[in-house]
């Protein structure tokens, strides 16, 4: 598989898709992500705040916000798109 493959609902993998689903479907998390993106922050900053303020994993699905399986480039790009 090359780096351009989108193997899970248009995302690199299940973990990346799941984390983004939570970010865009929970009002408080979405607002936090936009705030971090507005100040030029990245996904790792968001993950650190989510771990500190909420939990280390997505609720119910148990995907770690800081999982090494996450495609951080894809998540960083998606965060920039929150500002559009």
BADRENKOL-813627 format. One record per residue: z, y, x of N, C-alpha, C, O in turn; residue in one letter. Coordinates in steps of 0.2 Angstrom, whole numbers, padded with zeros to 4 digits, always signed. Layout:
N
ZYXZYXZYXZYXa
...
This chain:
84
+0000-0006+0004+0000+0000+0000+0000+0006+0004+0004+0007+0009x
-0004+0011+0003-0004+0017+0007+0000+0022+0004+0003+0021-0002x
+0001+0028+0007+0006+0033+0005+0004+0037-0001+0008+0040-0004x
-0003+0036-0003-0005+0039-0009-0004+0035-0015-0006+0038-0021x
-0002+0029-0015-0002+0025-0021+0004+0027-0025+0009+0029-0022x
+0003+0027-0031+0008+0029-0036+0010+0023-0040+0006+0022-0045x
+0015+0020-0038+0016+0013-0041+0020+0013-0047+0021+0007-0050x
+0024+0018-0049+0028+0018-0055+0028+0024-0059+0030+0029-0057x
+0024+0023-0065+0023+0029-0069+0021+0035-0066+0023+0041-0067x
+0016+0035-0061+0014+0040-0057+0018+0042-0051+0016+0047-0048x
+0024+0039-0050+0028+0041-0045+0028+0035-0039+0026+0030-0041x
+0030+0037-0034+0030+0032-0028+0034+0025-0030+0031+0020-0028x
+0039+0026-0033+0043+0019-0035+0048+0021-0041+0049+0027-0043x
+0051+0016-0043+0056+0016-0048+0061+0021-0047+0063+0025-0051x
+0064+0021-0041+0070+0025-0039+0068+0033-0040+0072+0037-0043x
+0062+0035-0037+0060+0041-0037+0059+0044-0044+0061+0049-0046x
+0055+0040-0048+0054+0041-0055+0060+0042-0059+0061+0047-0063x
+0065+0037-0058+0071+0037-0062+0075+0044-0060+0078+0047-0065x
+0076+0046-0054+0080+0052-0052+0076+0058-0055+0080+0062-0058x
+0070+0058-0055+0066+0064-0058+0067+0064-0066+0068+0069-0069x
+0067+0058-0069+0068+0058-0076+0075+0061-0078+0075+0065-0083x
+0080+0059-0074+0087+0062-0075+0087+0069-0074+0090+0073-0078x
+0084+0072-0069+0084+0079-0067+0080+0083-0073+0083+0088-0075x
+0075+0080-0076+0071+0084-0081+0074+0083-0088+0071+0086-0092x
+0078+0078-0089+0080+0077-0096+0088+0079-0097+0090+0078-0103x
+0091+0081-0092+0098+0083-0093+0099+0090-0092+0098+0093-0086x
+0100+0094-0097+0100+0101-0096+0104+0104-0090+0101+0108-0087x
+0110+0102-0089+0114+0104-0083+0111+0103-0077+0111+0107-0072x
+0108+0097-0076+0105+0095-0070+0099+0099-0069+0097+0101-0063x
+0095+0099-0074+0089+0103-0074+0090+0110-0071+0087+0113-0067x
+0095+0114-0074+0097+0120-0073+0099+0121-0065+0097+0126-0062x
+0103+0116-0063+0105+0116-0056+0099+0115-0051+0098+0118-0046x
+0094+0111-0053+0088+0110-0049+0084+0116-0049+0082+0118-0043x
+0083+0119-0054+0079+0126-0054+0083+0131-0050+0080+0135-0046x
+0089+0131-0050+0093+0136-0047+0092+0135-0039+0091+0140-0035x
+0093+0129-0037+0092+0127-0030+0084+0128-0028+0083+0131-0022x
+0080+0127-0032+0073+0128-0030+0071+0135-0030+0068+0138-0025x
+0074+0139-0034+0073+0147-0034+0076+0150-0027+0073+0155-0025x
+0081+0147-0025+0083+0150-0018+0080+0146-0012+0082+0147-0007x
+0075+0142-0013+0071+0139-0008+0074+0132-0006+0072+0130+0000x
+0079+0130-0009+0082+0123-0007+0078+0117-0009+0072+0118-0012x
+0080+0112-0007+0076+0106-0007+0080+0100-0011+0086+0101-0013x
+0077+0094-0012+0080+0089-0015+0087+0087-0012+0091+0085-0016x
+0087+0086-0006+0093+0084-0002+0099+0089-0004+0105+0086-0005x
+0098+0095-0005+0103+0100-0007+0105+0098-0014+0111+0098-0016x
+0100+0097-0018+0102+0095-0025+0106+0089-0026+0111+0088-0029x
+0104+0084-0022+0107+0077-0022+0114+0078-0020+0119+0075-0023x
+0116+0082-0015+0122+0083-0012+0127+0087-0018+0132+0085-0019x
+0124+0091-0021+0128+0095-0027+0129+0090-0032+0134+0090-0036x
+0124+0086-0034+0125+0081-0040+0130+0076-0038+0134+0074-0042x
+0130+0074-0032+0135+0069-0030+0142+0072-0030+0147+0069-0032x
+0143+0078-0028+0149+0082-0028+0151+0084-0035+0157+0083-0037x
+0147+0086-0040+0149+0088-0046+0149+0083-0052+0152+0083-0056x
+0145+0078-0051+0144+0073-0056+0146+0066-0054+0152+0064-0055x
+0142+0062-0050+0143+0056-0048+0138+0054-0043+0133+0058-0041x
+0139+0048-0039+0134+0047-0034+0128+0043-0036+0123+0042-0032x
+0128+0042-0043+0122+0038-0045+0120+0041-0052+0124+0044-0056x
+0114+0040-0054+0112+0041-0061+0116+0037-0066+0117+0031-0065x
+0118+0040-0071+0122+0037-0076+0118+0031-0080+0112+0032-0082x
+0121+0026-0080+0118+0020-0084+0113+0016-0079+0113+0010-0079x
+0109+0020-0076+0103+0016-0072+0106+0015-0065+0103+0010-0061x
+0111+0018-0062+0114+0017-0056+0109+0018-0050+0110+0014-0045x
+0105+0023-0050+0101+0024-0044+0104+0030-0040+0106+0035-0043x
+0106+0028-0034+0109+0033-0030+0105+0040-0029+0099+0039-0027x
+0109+0045-0030+0105+0052-0029+0103+0052-0022+0098+0056-0020x
+0106+0049-0017+0104+0049-0010+0101+0043-0008+0101+0041-0002x
+0098+0039-0012+0095+0032-0010+0090+0033-0005+0086+0038-0005x
+0090+0029+0000+0084+0029+0005+0078+0028+0003+0072+0029+0006x
+0077+0025-0003+0071+0023-0006+0067+0029-0010+0062+0028-0012x
+0071+0034-0011+0068+0040-0014+0063+0043-0010+0064+0044-0003x
+0057+0045-0013+0052+0049-0009+0054+0056-0009+0052+0060-0014x
+0057+0059-0004+0060+0065-0004+0054+0071-0004+0055+0076-0007x
+0048+0069-0001+0043+0074-0001+0040+0075-0008+0039+0080-0011x
+0040+0069-0012+0038+0070-0019+0043+0074-0023+0041+0078-0027x
+0049+0072-0022+0054+0076-0026+0055+0083-0024+0055+0088-0028x
+0054+0085-0018+0053+0092-0016+0048+0096-0019+0048+0101-0021x
+0042+0092-0019+0036+0095-0022+0037+0096-0030+0035+0102-0032x
+0040+0092-0033+0042+0092-0040+0047+0098-0041+0046+0101-0046x
+0051+0099-0037+0056+0104-0038+0053+0111-0038+0054+0116-0041x
+0048+0112-0033+0044+0118-0033+0040+0119-0040+0040+0125-0042x
+0038+0114-0043+0034+0114-0049+0039+0116-0055+0036+0119-0060x
+0045+0116-0054+0050+0118-0059+0050+0126-0060+0052+0128-0065x
+0047+0129-0055+0047+0136-0055+0041+0139-0058+0040+0145-0060x
+0036+0135-0060+0030+0137-0063+0031+0139-0070+0026+0141-0074x
